[in-house]
Amino acid sequence: MSEAENIDLDNPFSEPFELEITDTLDLHAFAPRDVKLVVETYLTEARKKNIKVVRLIHGKGIGVQRETVRKVLAETDFVKSFR
């Protein structure tokens, strides 16, 4: 198979990248299909760094990302509250 045939046109990134874990995560940079996994991973990593309060920026739009984020937060046992 040629290199051109191996390109995933749905994925603009050729390889994984590292994201610095801070108290804020802006989800605008992520594809909607990736938001659930990104938020789950971010929360776990933030907890490991002992970050007690985080801010997840999902935007306004029609609320698809907001609902995904709220569902992940509600299902995460170590999340005490969110608004």
mmCIF file of the N, C-alpha and C atoms, coordinates in Angstrom:
data_MODEL
# 
_entry.id   MODEL 
# 
loop_
_atom_site.group_PDB 
_atom_site.id 
_atom_site.type_symbol 
_atom_site.label_atom_id 
_atom_site.label_alt_id 
_atom_site.label_comp_id 
_atom_site.label_asym_id 
_atom_site.label_entity_id 
_atom_site.label_seq_id 
_atom_site.pdbx_PDB_ins_code 
_atom_site.Cartn_x 
_atom_site.Cartn_y 
_atom_site.Cartn_z 
_atom_site.occupancy 
_atom_site.B_iso_or_equiv 
_atom_site.pdbx_formal_charge 
_atom_site.auth_seq_id 
_atom_site.auth_comp_id 
_atom_site.auth_asym_id 
_atom_site.auth_atom_id 
_atom_site.pdbx_PDB_model_num 
ATOM 1   N N  . MET A 1 1  ? 0.844   -1.170 0.000  1.00 0.00 ? 1  MET A N  1 
ATOM 2   C CA . MET A 1 1  ? 0.000   0.000  0.000  1.00 0.00 ? 1  MET A CA 1 
ATOM 3   C C  . MET A 1 1  ? 0.896   1.242  0.000  1.00 0.00 ? 1  MET A C  1 
ATOM 4   N N  . SER A 1 2  ? 0.582   2.219  -0.836 1.00 0.00 ? 2  SER A N  1 
ATOM 5   C CA . SER A 1 2  ? 1.391   3.429  -0.905 1.00 0.00 ? 2  SER A CA 1 
ATOM 6   C C  . SER A 1 2  ? 1.110   4.335  0.287  1.00 0.00 ? 2  SER A C  1 
ATOM 7   N N  . GLU A 1 3  ? 2.002   5.294  0.499  1.00 0.00 ? 3  GLU A N  1 
ATOM 8   C CA . GLU A 1 3  ? 1.827   6.233  1.612  1.00 0.00 ? 3  GLU A CA 1 
ATOM 9   C C  . GLU A 1 3  ? 0.534   7.021  1.458  1.00 0.00 ? 3  GLU A C  1 
ATOM 10  N N  . ALA A 1 4  ? 0.182   7.392  0.240  1.00 0.00 ? 4  ALA A N  1 
ATOM 11  C CA . ALA A 1 4  ? -1.045  8.142  -0.009 1.00 0.00 ? 4  ALA A CA 1 
ATOM 12  C C  . ALA A 1 4  ? -2.277  7.344  0.386  1.00 0.00 ? 4  ALA A C  1 
ATOM 13  N N  . GLU A 1 5  ? -2.230  6.031  0.229  1.00 0.00 ? 5  GLU A N  1 
ATOM 14  C CA . GLU A 1 5  ? -3.375  5.193  0.588  1.00 0.00 ? 5  GLU A CA 1 
ATOM 15  C C  . GLU A 1 5  ? -3.523  5.056  2.101  1.00 0.00 ? 5  GLU A C  1 
ATOM 16  N N  . ASN A 1 6  ? -2.469  5.298  2.858  1.00 0.00 ? 6  ASN A N  1 
ATOM 17  C CA . ASN A 1 6  ? -2.495  5.190  4.312  1.00 0.00 ? 6  ASN A CA 1 
ATOM 18  C C  . ASN A 1 6  ? -3.004  6.447  5.003  1.00 0.00 ? 6  ASN A C  1 
ATOM 19  N N  . ILE A 1 7  ? -3.209  7.521  4.276  1.00 0.00 ? 7  ILE A N  1 
ATOM 20  C CA . ILE A 1 7  ? -3.630  8.782  4.879  1.00 0.00 ? 7  ILE A CA 1 
ATOM 21  C C  . ILE A 1 7  ? -5.095  8.694  5.282  1.00 0.00 ? 7  ILE A C  1 
ATOM 22  N N  . ASP A 1 8  ? -5.379  9.062  6.530  1.00 0.00 ? 8  ASP A N  1 
ATOM 23  C CA . ASP A 1 8  ? -6.746  9.114  7.046  1.00 0.00 ? 8  ASP A CA 1 
ATOM 24  C C  . ASP A 1 8  ? -7.251  10.536 6.827  1.00 0.00 ? 8  ASP A C  1 
ATOM 25  N N  . LEU A 1 9  ? -8.122  10.721 5.847  1.00 0.00 ? 9  LEU A N  1 
ATOM 26  C CA . LEU A 1 9  ? -8.599  12.056 5.504  1.00 0.00 ? 9  LEU A CA 1 
ATOM 27  C C  . LEU A 1 9  ? -9.455  12.674 6.598  1.00 0.00 ? 9  LEU A C  1 
ATOM 28  N N  . ASP A 1 10 ? -10.021 11.855 7.494  1.00 0.00 ? 10 ASP A N  1 
ATOM 29  C CA . ASP A 1 10 ? -10.828 12.372 8.591  1.00 0.00 ? 10 ASP A CA 1 
ATOM 30  C C  . ASP A 1 10 ? -9.970  12.861 9.751  1.00 0.00 ? 10 ASP A C  1 
ATOM 31  N N  . ASN A 1 11 ? -8.699  12.519 9.761  1.00 0.00 ? 11 ASN A N  1 
ATOM 32  C CA . ASN A 1 11 ? -7.811  12.871 10.861 1.00 0.00 ? 11 ASN A CA 1 
ATOM 33  C C  . ASN A 1 11 ? -6.737  13.826 10.352 1.00 0.00 ? 11 ASN A C  1 
ATOM 34  N N  . PRO A 1 12 ? -6.827  15.128 10.707 1.00 0.00 ? 12 PRO A N  1 
ATOM 35  C CA . PRO A 1 12 ? -5.841  16.086 10.215 1.00 0.00 ? 12 PRO A CA 1 
ATOM 36  C C  . PRO A 1 12 ? -4.481  15.960 10.895 1.00 0.00 ? 12 PRO A C  1 
ATOM 37  N N  . PHE A 1 13 ? -4.396  15.171 11.960 1.00 0.00 ? 13 PHE A N  1 
ATOM 38  C CA . PHE A 1 13 ? -3.141  15.002 12.685 1.00 0.00 ? 13 PHE A CA 1 
ATOM 39  C C  . PHE A 1 13 ? -2.521  13.668 12.309 1.00 0.00 ? 13 PHE A C  1 
ATOM 40  N N  . SER A 1 14 ? -1.258  13.700 11.935 1.00 0.00 ? 14 SER A N  1 
ATOM 41  C CA . SER A 1 14 ? -0.603  12.475 11.498 1.00 0.00 ? 14 SER A CA 1 
ATOM 42  C C  . SER A 1 14 ? -0.211  11.581 12.661 1.00 0.00 ? 14 SER A C  1 
ATOM 43  N N  . GLU A 1 15 ? -0.097  12.146 13.846 1.00 0.00 ? 15 GLU A N  1 
ATOM 44  C CA . GLU A 1 15 ? 0.266   11.349 15.013 1.00 0.00 ? 15 GLU A CA 1 
ATOM 45  C C  . GLU A 1 15 ? -0.304  12.005 16.268 1.00 0.00 ? 15 GLU A C  1 
ATOM 46  N N  . PRO A 1 16 ? -0.392  11.258 17.353 1.00 0.00 ? 16 PRO A N  1 
ATOM 47  C CA . PRO A 1 16 ? -0.909  11.835 18.606 1.00 0.00 ? 16 PRO A CA 1 
ATOM 48  C C  . PRO A 1 16 ? -0.023  12.989 19.075 1.00 0.00 ? 16 PRO A C  1 
ATOM 49  N N  . PHE A 1 17 ? -0.616  13.883 19.844 1.00 0.00 ? 17 PHE A N  1 
ATOM 50  C CA . PHE A 1 17 ? 0.150   14.992 20.392 1.00 0.00 ? 17 PHE A CA 1 
ATOM 51  C C  . PHE A 1 17 ? -0.121  15.097 21.884 1.00 0.00 ? 17 PHE A C  1 
ATOM 52  N N  . GLU A 1 18 ? 0.826   15.707 22.592 1.00 0.00 ? 18 GLU A N  1 
ATOM 53  C CA . GLU A 1 18 ? 0.664   15.881 24.026 1.00 0.00 ? 18 GLU A CA 1 
ATOM 54  C C  . GLU A 1 18 ? -0.022  17.207 24.296 1.00 0.00 ? 18 GLU A C  1 
ATOM 55  N N  . LEU A 1 19 ? -0.879  17.196 25.297 1.00 0.00 ? 19 LEU A N  1 
ATOM 56  C CA . LEU A 1 19 ? -1.607  18.384 25.698 1.00 0.00 ? 19 LEU A CA 1 
ATOM 57  C C  . LEU A 1 19 ? -1.233  18.693 27.133 1.00 0.00 ? 19 LEU A C  1 
ATOM 58  N N  . GLU A 1 20 ? -0.774  19.912 27.380 1.00 0.00 ? 20 GLU A N  1 
ATOM 59  C CA . GLU A 1 20 ? -0.431  20.296 28.750 1.00 0.00 ? 20 GLU A CA 1 
ATOM 60  C C  . GLU A 1 20 ? -1.706  20.325 29.588 1.00 0.00 ? 20 GLU A C  1 
ATOM 61  N N  . ILE A 1 21 ? -1.660  19.701 30.746 1.00 0.00 ? 21 ILE A N  1 
ATOM 62  C CA . ILE A 1 21 ? -2.824  19.650 31.622 1.00 0.00 ? 21 ILE A CA 1 
ATOM 63  C C  . ILE A 1 21 ? -2.786  20.853 32.553 1.00 0.00 ? 21 ILE A C  1 
ATOM 64  N N  . THR A 1 22 ? -3.742  21.758 32.376 1.00 0.00 ? 22 THR A N  1 
ATOM 65  C CA . THR A 1 22 ? -3.905  22.921 33.242 1.00 0.00 ? 22 THR A CA 1 
ATOM 66  C C  . THR A 1 22 ? -5.322  22.878 33.799 1.00 0.00 ? 22 THR A C  1 
ATOM 67  N N  . ASP A 1 23 ? -5.759  23.947 34.436 1.00 0.00 ? 23 ASP A N  1 
ATOM 68  C CA . ASP A 1 23 ? -7.112  23.960 34.990 1.00 0.00 ? 23 ASP A CA 1 
ATOM 69  C C  . ASP A 1 23 ? -8.182  24.298 33.956 1.00 0.00 ? 23 ASP A C  1 
ATOM 70  N N  . THR A 1 24 ? -7.790  24.547 32.710 1.00 0.00 ? 24 THR A N  1 
ATOM 71  C CA . THR A 1 24 ? -8.745  24.895 31.655 1.00 0.00 ? 24 THR A CA 1 
ATOM 72  C C  . THR A 1 24 ? -8.492  24.049 30.412 1.00 0.00 ? 24 THR A C  1 
ATOM 73  N N  . LEU A 1 25 ? -9.589  23.561 29.830 1.00 0.00 ? 25 LEU A N  1 
ATOM 74  C CA . LEU A 1 25 ? -9.506  22.814 28.573 1.00 0.00 ? 25 LEU A CA 1 
ATOM 75  C C  . LEU A 1 25 ? -10.507 23.410 27.593 1.00 0.00 ? 25 LEU A C  1 
ATOM 76  N N  . ASP A 1 26 ? -10.012 23.935 26.479 1.00 0.00 ? 26 ASP A N  1 
ATOM 77  C CA . ASP A 1 26 ? -10.858 24.497 25.435 1.00 0.00 ? 26 ASP A CA 1 
ATOM 78  C C  . ASP A 1 26 ? -11.120 23.404 24.402 1.00 0.00 ? 26 ASP A C  1 
ATOM 79  N N  . LEU A 1 27 ? -12.365 22.997 24.296 1.00 0.00 ? 27 LEU A N  1 
ATOM 80  C CA . LEU A 1 27 ? -12.732 21.881 23.420 1.00 0.00 ? 27 LEU A CA 1 
ATOM 81  C C  . LEU A 1 27 ? -12.943 22.295 21.966 1.00 0.00 ? 27 LEU A C  1 
ATOM 82  N N  . HIS A 1 28 ? -12.817 23.574 21.658 1.00 0.00 ? 28 HIS A N  1 
ATOM 83  C CA . HIS A 1 28 ? -12.998 24.024 20.277 1.00 0.00 ? 28 HIS A CA 1 
ATOM 84  C C  . HIS A 1 28 ? -12.008 23.362 19.322 1.00 0.00 ? 28 HIS A C  1 
ATOM 85  N N  . ALA A 1 29 ? -10.860 22.971 19.826 1.00 0.00 ? 29 ALA A N  1 
ATOM 86  C CA . ALA A 1 29 ? -9.812  22.396 18.975 1.00 0.00 ? 29 ALA A CA 1 
ATOM 87  C C  . ALA A 1 29 ? -10.049 20.932 18.628 1.00 0.00 ? 29 ALA A C  1 
ATOM 88  N N  . PHE A 1 30 ? -11.079 20.321 19.224 1.00 0.00 ? 30 PHE A N  1 
ATOM 89  C CA . PHE A 1 30 ? -11.290 18.886 19.051 1.00 0.00 ? 30 PHE A CA 1 
ATOM 90  C C  . PHE A 1 30 ? -12.539 18.598 18.229 1.00 0.00 ? 30 PHE A C  1 
ATOM 91  N N  . ALA A 1 31 ? -12.456 17.547 17.434 1.00 0.00 ? 31 ALA A N  1 
ATOM 92  C CA . ALA A 1 31 ? -13.614 17.112 16.649 1.00 0.00 ? 31 ALA A CA 1 
ATOM 93  C C  . ALA A 1 31 ? -14.700 16.622 17.608 1.00 0.00 ? 31 ALA A C  1 
ATOM 94  N N  . PRO A 1 32 ? -15.960 16.894 17.308 1.00 0.00 ? 32 PRO A N  1 
ATOM 95  C CA . PRO A 1 32 ? -17.052 16.455 18.187 1.00 0.00 ? 32 PRO A CA 1 
ATOM 96  C C  . PRO A 1 32 ? -16.996 14.966 18.523 1.00 0.00 ? 32 PRO A C  1 
ATOM 97  N N  . ARG A 1 33 ? -16.550 14.143 17.591 1.00 0.00 ? 33 ARG A N  1 
ATOM 98  C CA . ARG A 1 33 ? -16.497 12.699 17.840 1.00 0.00 ? 33 ARG A CA 1 
ATOM 99  C C  . ARG A 1 33 ? -15.455 12.334 18.897 1.00 0.00 ? 33 ARG A C  1 
ATOM 100 N N  . ASP A 1 34 ? -14.502 13.244 19.153 1.00 0.00 ? 34 ASP A N  1 
ATOM 101 C CA . ASP A 1 34 ? -13.423 12.984 20.103 1.00 0.00 ? 34 ASP A CA 1 
ATOM 102 C C  . ASP A 1 34 ? -13.670 13.572 21.486 1.00 0.00 ? 34 ASP A C  1 
ATOM 103 N N  . VAL A 1 35 ? -14.686 14.406 21.631 1.00 0.00 ? 35 VAL A N  1 
ATOM 104 C CA . VAL A 1 35 ? -14.886 15.161 22.871 1.00 0.00 ? 35 VAL A CA 1 
ATOM 105 C C  . VAL A 1 35 ? -15.042 14.260 24.086 1.00 0.00 ? 35 VAL A C  1 
ATOM 106 N N  . LYS A 1 36 ? -15.814 13.208 23.993 1.00 0.00 ? 36 LYS A N  1 
ATOM 107 C CA . LYS A 1 36 ? -16.037 12.323 25.146 1.00 0.00 ? 36 LYS A CA 1 
ATOM 108 C C  . LYS A 1 36 ? -14.713 11.764 25.665 1.00 0.00 ? 36 LYS A C  1 
ATOM 109 N N  . LEU A 1 37 ? -13.922 11.193 24.793 1.00 0.00 ? 37 LEU A N  1 
ATOM 110 C CA . LEU A 1 37 ? -12.641 10.612 25.195 1.00 0.00 ? 37 LEU A CA 1 
ATOM 111 C C  . LEU A 1 37 ? -11.677 11.684 25.704 1.00 0.00 ? 37 LEU A C  1 
ATOM 112 N N  . VAL A 1 38 ? -11.655 12.832 25.054 1.00 0.00 ? 38 VAL A N  1 
ATOM 113 C CA . VAL A 1 38 ? -10.771 13.921 25.473 1.00 0.00 ? 38 VAL A CA 1 
ATOM 114 C C  . VAL A 1 38 ? -11.125 14.375 26.887 1.00 0.00 ? 38 VAL A C  1 
ATOM 115 N N  . VAL A 1 39 ? -12.412 14.566 27.163 1.00 0.00 ? 39 VAL A N  1 
ATOM 116 C CA . VAL A 1 39 ? -12.840 15.021 28.492 1.00 0.00 ? 39 VAL A CA 1 
ATOM 117 C C  . VAL A 1 39 ? -12.542 13.961 29.544 1.00 0.00 ? 39 VAL A C  1 
ATOM 118 N N  . GLU A 1 40 ? -12.838 12.712 29.250 1.00 0.00 ? 40 GLU A N  1 
ATOM 119 C CA . GLU A 1 40 ? -12.547 11.632 30.208 1.00 0.00 ? 40 GLU A CA 1 
ATOM 120 C C  . GLU A 1 40 ? -11.057 11.584 30.540 1.00 0.00 ? 40 GLU A C  1 
ATOM 121 N N  . THR A 1 41 ? -10.236 11.648 29.513 1.00 0.00 ? 41 THR A N  1 
ATOM 122 C CA . THR A 1 41 ? -8.786  11.596 29.708 1.00 0.00 ? 41 THR A CA 1 
ATOM 123 C C  . THR A 1 41 ? -8.296  12.829 30.459 1.00 0.00 ? 41 THR A C  1 
ATOM 124 N N  . TYR A 1 42 ? -8.798  13.988 30.078 1.00 0.00 ? 42 TYR A N  1 
ATOM 125 C CA . TYR A 1 42 ? -8.406  15.236 30.736 1.00 0.00 ? 42 TYR A CA 1 
ATOM 126 C C  . TYR A 1 42 ? -8.744  15.200 32.224 1.00 0.00 ? 42 TYR A C  1 
ATOM 127 N N  . LEU A 1 43 ? -9.952  14.779 32.569 1.00 0.00 ? 43 LEU A N  1 
ATOM 128 C CA . LEU A 1 43 ? -10.350 14.730 33.979 1.00 0.00 ? 43 LEU A CA 1 
ATOM 129 C C  . LEU A 1 43 ? -9.445  13.802 34.781 1.00 0.00 ? 43 LEU A C  1 
ATOM 130 N N  . THR A 1 44 ? -9.134  12.663 34.213 1.00 0.00 ? 44 THR A N  1 
ATOM 131 C CA . THR A 1 44 ? -8.253  11.707 34.896 1.00 0.00 ? 44 THR A CA 1 
ATOM 132 C C  . THR A 1 44 ? -6.867  12.306 35.110 1.00 0.00 ? 44 THR A C  1 
ATOM 133 N N  . GLU A 1 45 ? -6.329  12.938 34.081 1.00 0.00 ? 45 GLU A N  1 
ATOM 134 C CA . GLU A 1 45 ? -4.994  13.529 34.184 1.00 0.00 ? 45 GLU A CA 1 
ATOM 135 C C  . GLU A 1 45 ? -4.988  14.736 35.128 1.00 0.00 ? 45 GLU A C  1 
ATOM 136 N N  . ALA A 1 46 ? -6.039  15.545 35.100 1.00 0.00 ? 46 ALA A N  1 
ATOM 137 C CA . ALA A 1 46 ? -6.130  16.690 36.015 1.00 0.00 ? 46 ALA A CA 1 
ATOM 138 C C  . ALA A 1 46 ? -6.177  16.206 37.457 1.00 0.00 ? 46 ALA A C  1 
ATOM 139 N N  . ARG A 1 47 ? -6.887  15.131 37.689 1.00 0.00 ? 47 ARG A N  1 
ATOM 140 C CA . ARG A 1 47 ? -6.960  14.561 39.042 1.00 0.00 ? 47 ARG A CA 1 
ATOM 141 C C  . ARG A 1 47 ? -5.579  14.082 39.500 1.00 0.00 ? 47 ARG A C  1 
ATOM 142 N N  . LYS A 1 48 ? -4.850  13.438 38.601 1.00 0.00 ? 48 LYS A N  1 
ATOM 143 C CA . LYS A 1 48 ? -3.498  12.974 38.936 1.00 0.00 ? 48 LYS A CA 1 
ATOM 144 C C  . LYS A 1 48 ? -2.589  14.140 39.330 1.00 0.00 ? 48 LYS A C  1 
ATOM 145 N N  . LYS A 1 49 ? -2.827  15.314 38.730 1.00 0.00 ? 49 LYS A N  1 
ATOM 146 C CA . LYS A 1 49 ? -2.021  16.499 39.035 1.00 0.00 ? 49 LYS A CA 1 
ATOM 147 C C  . LYS A 1 49 ? -2.593  17.275 40.218 1.00 0.00 ? 49 LYS A C  1 
ATOM 148 N N  . ASN A 1 50 ? -3.613  16.708 40.861 1.00 0.00 ? 50 ASN A N  1 
ATOM 149 C CA . ASN A 1 50 ? -4.245  17.312 42.034 1.00 0.00 ? 50 ASN A CA 1 
ATOM 150 C C  . ASN A 1 50 ? -4.901  18.662 41.720 1.00 0.00 ? 50 ASN A C  1 
ATOM 151 N N  . ILE A 1 51 ? -5.407  18.802 40.502 1.00 0.00 ? 51 ILE A N  1 
ATOM 152 C CA . ILE A 1 51 ? -6.153  20.004 40.123 1.00 0.00 ? 51 ILE A CA 1 
ATOM 153 C C  . ILE A 1 51 ? -7.590  19.782 40.594 1.00 0.00 ? 51 ILE A C  1 
ATOM 154 N N  . LYS A 1 52 ? -8.048  20.610 41.519 1.00 0.00 ? 52 LYS A N  1 
ATOM 155 C CA . LYS A 1 52 ? -9.345  20.404 42.176 1.00 0.00 ? 52 LYS A CA 1 
ATOM 156 C C  . LYS A 1 52 ? -10.520 21.004 41.410 1.00 0.00 ? 52 LYS A C  1 
ATOM 157 N N  . VAL A 1 53 ? -10.284 22.100 40.694 1.00 0.00 ? 53 VAL A N  1 
ATOM 158 C CA . VAL A 1 53 ? -11.345 22.785 39.954 1.00 0.00 ? 53 VAL A CA 1 
ATOM 159 C C  . VAL A 1 53 ? -10.865 22.977 38.521 1.00 0.00 ? 53 VAL A C  1 
ATOM 160 N N  . VAL A 1 54 ? -11.699 22.589 37.566 1.00 0.00 ? 54 VAL A N  1 
ATOM 161 C CA . VAL A 1 54 ? -11.344 22.743 36.155 1.00 0.00 ? 54 VAL A CA 1 
ATOM 162 C C  . VAL A 1 54 ? -12.431 23.512 35.423 1.00 0.00 ? 54 VAL A C  1 
ATOM 163 N N  . ARG A 1 55 ? -12.048 24.082 34.302 1.00 0.00 ? 55 ARG A N  1 
ATOM 164 C CA . ARG A 1 55 ? -12.996 24.780 33.435 1.00 0.00 ? 55 ARG A CA 1 
ATOM 165 C C  . ARG A 1 55 ? -12.926 24.123 32.067 1.00 0.00 ? 55 ARG A C  1 
ATOM 166 N N  . LEU A 1 56 ? -14.073 23.649 31.590 1.00 0.00 ? 56 LEU A N  1 
ATOM 167 C CA . LEU A 1 56 ? -14.165 23.034 30.269 1.00 0.00 ? 56 LEU A CA 1 
ATOM 168 C C  . LEU A 1 56 ? -14.928 23.994 29.366 1.00 0.00 ? 56 LEU A C  1 
ATOM 169 N N  . ILE A 1 57 ? -14.296 24.456 28.323 1.00 0.00 ? 57 ILE A N  1 
ATOM 170 C CA . ILE A 1 57 ? -14.918 25.409 27.406 1.00 0.00 ? 57 ILE A CA 1 
ATOM 171 C C  . ILE A 1 57 ? -15.438 24.635 26.204 1.00 0.00 ? 57 ILE A C  1 
ATOM 172 N N  . HIS A 1 58 ? -16.765 24.597 26.061 1.00 0.00 ? 58 HIS A N  1 
ATOM 173 C CA . HIS A 1 58 ? -17.375 23.818 24.985 1.00 0.00 ? 58 HIS A CA 1 
ATOM 174 C C  . HIS A 1 58 ? -18.052 24.678 23.940 1.00 0.00 ? 58 HIS A C  1 
ATOM 175 N N  . GLY A 1 59 ? -18.230 25.956 24.191 1.00 0.00 ? 59 GLY A N  1 
ATOM 176 C CA . GLY A 1 59 ? -18.883 26.834 23.233 1.00 0.00 ? 59 GLY A CA 1 
ATOM 177 C C  . GLY A 1 59 ? -20.389 26.823 23.389 1.00 0.00 ? 59 GLY A C  1 
ATOM 178 N N  . LYS A 1 60 ? -21.057 27.600 22.566 1.00 0.00 ? 60 LYS A N  1 
ATOM 179 C CA . LYS A 1 60 ? -22.516 27.716 22.655 1.00 0.00 ? 60 LYS A CA 1 
ATOM 180 C C  . LYS A 1 60 ? -23.173 26.819 21.610 1.00 0.00 ? 60 LYS A C  1 
ATOM 181 N N  . GLY A 1 61 ? -23.161 27.219 20.381 1.00 0.00 ? 61 GLY A N  1 
ATOM 182 C CA . GLY A 1 61 ? -23.702 26.393 19.295 1.00 0.00 ? 61 GLY A CA 1 
ATOM 183 C C  . GLY A 1 61 ? -25.072 25.813 19.589 1.00 0.00 ? 61 GLY A C  1 
ATOM 184 N N  . ILE A 1 62 ? -25.287 24.565 19.155 1.00 0.00 ? 62 ILE A N  1 
ATOM 185 C CA . ILE A 1 62 ? -26.582 23.911 19.368 1.00 0.00 ? 62 ILE A CA 1 
ATOM 186 C C  . ILE A 1 62 ? -26.567 22.992 20.582 1.00 0.00 ? 62 ILE A C  1 
ATOM 187 N N  . GLY A 1 63 ? -25.455 22.963 21.294 1.00 0.00 ? 63 GLY A N  1 
ATOM 188 C CA . GLY A 1 63 ? -25.410 22.253 22.566 1.00 0.00 ? 63 GLY A CA 1 
ATOM 189 C C  . GLY A 1 63 ? -24.976 20.804 22.534 1.00 0.00 ? 63 GLY A C  1 
ATOM 190 N N  . VAL A 1 64 ? -24.504 20.318 21.403 1.00 0.00 ? 64 VAL A N  1 
ATOM 191 C CA . VAL A 1 64 ? -24.096 18.913 21.315 1.00 0.00 ? 64 VAL A CA 1 
ATOM 192 C C  . VAL A 1 64 ? -22.896 18.647 22.221 1.00 0.00 ? 64 VAL A C  1 
ATOM 193 N N  . GLN A 1 65 ? -21.863 19.479 22.113 1.00 0.00 ? 65 GLN A N  1 
ATOM 194 C CA . GLN A 1 65 ? -20.689 19.278 22.969 1.00 0.00 ? 65 GLN A CA 1 
ATOM 195 C C  . GLN A 1 65 ? -21.042 19.496 24.432 1.00 0.00 ? 65 GLN A C  1 
ATOM 196 N N  . ARG A 1 66 ? -21.880 20.485 24.726 1.00 0.00 ? 66 ARG A N  1 
ATOM 197 C CA . ARG A 1 66 ? -22.291 20.742 26.108 1.00 0.00 ? 66 ARG A CA 1 
ATOM 198 C C  . ARG A 1 66 ? -22.924 19.501 26.718 1.00 0.00 ? 66 ARG A C  1 
ATOM 199 N N  . GLU A 1 67 ? -23.810 18.869 25.998 1.00 0.00 ? 67 GLU A N  1 
ATOM 200 C CA . GLU A 1 67 ? -24.480 17.671 26.512 1.00 0.00 ? 67 GLU A CA 1 
ATOM 201 C C  . GLU A 1 67 ? -23.500 16.515 26.688 1.00 0.00 ? 67 GLU A C  1 
ATOM 202 N N  . THR A 1 68 ? -22.570 16.374 25.768 1.00 0.00 ? 68 THR A N  1 
ATOM 203 C CA . THR A 1 68 ? -21.544 15.331 25.904 1.00 0.00 ? 68 THR A CA 1 
ATOM 204 C C  . THR A 1 68 ? -20.713 15.576 27.153 1.00 0.00 ? 68 THR A C  1 
ATOM 205 N N  . VAL A 1 69 ? -20.284 16.820 27.353 1.00 0.00 ? 69 VAL A N  1 
ATOM 206 C CA . VAL A 1 69 ? -19.478 17.169 28.531 1.00 0.00 ? 69 VAL A CA 1 
ATOM 207 C C  . VAL A 1 69 ? -20.268 16.919 29.807 1.00 0.00 ? 69 VAL A C  1 
ATOM 208 N N  . ARG A 1 70 ? -21.514 17.354 29.858 1.00 0.00 ? 70 ARG A N  1 
ATOM 209 C CA . ARG A 1 70 ? -22.343 17.160 31.057 1.00 0.00 ? 70 ARG A CA 1 
ATOM 210 C C  . ARG A 1 70 ? -22.540 15.675 31.364 1.00 0.00 ? 70 ARG A C  1 
ATOM 211 N N  . LYS A 1 71 ? -22.716 14.881 30.338 1.00 0.00 ? 71 LYS A N  1 
ATOM 212 C CA . LYS A 1 71 ? -22.892 13.442 30.550 1.00 0.00 ? 71 LYS A CA 1 
ATOM 213 C C  . LYS A 1 71 ? -21.628 12.822 31.141 1.00 0.00 ? 71 LYS A C  1 
ATOM 214 N N  . VAL A 1 72 ? -20.477 13.177 30.591 1.00 0.00 ? 72 VAL A N  1 
ATOM 215 C CA . VAL A 1 72 ? -19.208 12.655 31.121 1.00 0.00 ? 72 VAL A CA 1 
ATOM 216 C C  . VAL A 1 72 ? -19.038 13.093 32.575 1.00 0.00 ? 72 VAL A C  1 
ATOM 217 N N  . LEU A 1 73 ? -19.299 14.359 32.863 1.00 0.00 ? 73 LEU A N  1 
ATOM 218 C CA . LEU A 1 73 ? -19.158 14.856 34.235 1.00 0.00 ? 73 LEU A CA 1 
ATOM 219 C C  . LEU A 1 73 ? -20.089 14.110 35.189 1.00 0.00 ? 73 LEU A C  1 
ATOM 220 N N  . ALA A 1 74 ? -21.325 13.891 34.773 1.00 0.00 ? 74 ALA A N  1 
ATOM 221 C CA . ALA A 1 74 ? -22.299 13.197 35.619 1.00 0.00 ? 74 ALA A CA 1 
ATOM 222 C C  . ALA A 1 74 ? -21.901 11.747 35.873 1.00 0.00 ? 74 ALA A C  1 
ATOM 223 N N  . GLU A 1 75 ? -21.225 11.133 34.920 1.00 0.00 ? 75 GLU A N  1 
ATOM 224 C CA . GLU A 1 75 ? -20.853 9.721  35.036 1.00 0.00 ? 75 GLU A CA 1 
ATOM 225 C C  . GLU A 1 75 ? -19.482 9.502  35.679 1.00 0.00 ? 75 GLU A C  1 
ATOM 226 N N  . THR A 1 76 ? -18.763 10.579 35.968 1.00 0.00 ? 76 THR A N  1 
ATOM 227 C CA . THR A 1 76 ? -17.420 10.460 36.545 1.00 0.00 ? 76 THR A CA 1 
ATOM 228 C C  . THR A 1 76 ? -17.522 10.520 38.058 1.00 0.00 ? 76 THR A C  1 
ATOM 229 N N  . ASP A 1 77 ? -17.165 9.423  38.713 1.00 0.00 ? 77 ASP A N  1 
ATOM 230 C CA . ASP A 1 77 ? -17.391 9.308  40.157 1.00 0.00 ? 77 ASP A CA 1 
ATOM 231 C C  . ASP A 1 77 ? -16.633 10.325 40.998 1.00 0.00 ? 77 ASP A C  1 
ATOM 232 N N  . PHE A 1 78 ? -15.500 10.824 40.552 1.00 0.00 ? 78 PHE A N  1 
ATOM 233 C CA . PHE A 1 78 ? -14.743 11.770 41.367 1.00 0.00 ? 78 PHE A CA 1 
ATOM 234 C C  . PHE A 1 78 ? -15.103 13.231 41.094 1.00 0.00 ? 78 PHE A C  1 
ATOM 235 N N  . VAL A 1 79 ? -16.074 13.487 40.211 1.00 0.00 ? 79 VAL A N  1 
ATOM 236 C CA . VAL A 1 79 ? -16.563 14.849 39.987 1.00 0.00 ? 79 VAL A CA 1 
ATOM 237 C C  . VAL A 1 79 ? -17.646 15.120 41.024 1.00 0.00 ? 79 VAL A C  1 
ATOM 238 N N  . LYS A 1 80 ? -17.407 16.109 41.883 1.00 0.00 ? 80 LYS A N  1 
ATOM 239 C CA . LYS A 1 80 ? -18.355 16.406 42.960 1.00 0.00 ? 80 LYS A CA 1 
ATOM 240 C C  . LYS A 1 80 ? -19.519 17.252 42.478 1.00 0.00 ? 80 LYS A C  1 
ATOM 241 N N  . SER A 1 81 ? -19.255 18.230 41.618 1.00 0.00 ? 81 SER A N  1 
ATOM 242 C CA . SER A 1 81 ? -20.334 19.073 41.107 1.00 0.00 ? 81 SER A CA 1 
ATOM 243 C C  . SER A 1 81 ? -19.871 19.763 39.830 1.00 0.00 ? 81 SER A C  1 
ATOM 244 N N  . PHE A 1 82 ? -20.844 20.267 39.091 1.00 0.00 ? 82 PHE A N  1 
ATOM 245 C CA . PHE A 1 82 ? -20.550 21.037 37.885 1.00 0.00 ? 82 PHE A CA 1 
ATOM 246 C C  . PHE A 1 82 ? -21.743 21.913 37.578 1.00 0.00 ? 82 PHE A C  1 
ATOM 247 N N  . ARG A 1 83 ? -21.478 22.959 36.789 1.00 0.00 ? 83 ARG A N  1 
ATOM 248 C CA . ARG A 1 83 ? -22.576 23.852 36.389 1.00 0.00 ? 83 ARG A CA 1 
ATOM 249 C C  . ARG A 1 83 ? -22.383 24.317 34.972 1.00 0.00 ? 83 ARG A C  1 
# 
